[in-house]
Amino acid sequence: MNFELCQLSSRQAERLCALEKKYENIQKPQNSIQEITERTSTDIIHKTTVHSKKILVESDGLLQELRRFNQEGTQLVKECVRHCSSLISNLETVSQEITQMWDPEQRWTTSDLL
């Protein structure tokens, strides 16, 4: 019985040793995968940060350009309003002059307008 117990113990030790080797064989690739994943994640985070900073800088430049275009557009609209007001005033003046020159009894020509 003592001999059988010794054999059983020896087999258990061999099995334990084989399991430890299998564990090591599994653990090495797992550690490698974990390191690769951590490096890749760090790289992705870094690249994302760099790109987001670039986007912020570019969007700030775009915003400033849009503000400048808006100011120029506003100035153009104001200038158009001034010209339109002047045109309306001139048309009213010409209309009044034509009305004053018109005599329903007489016919007039365009030379009368000049």
Secondary structure as UniProt FT lines:
FT   HELIX           2..101
FT   TURN            104..105
FT   HELIX           110..113
//
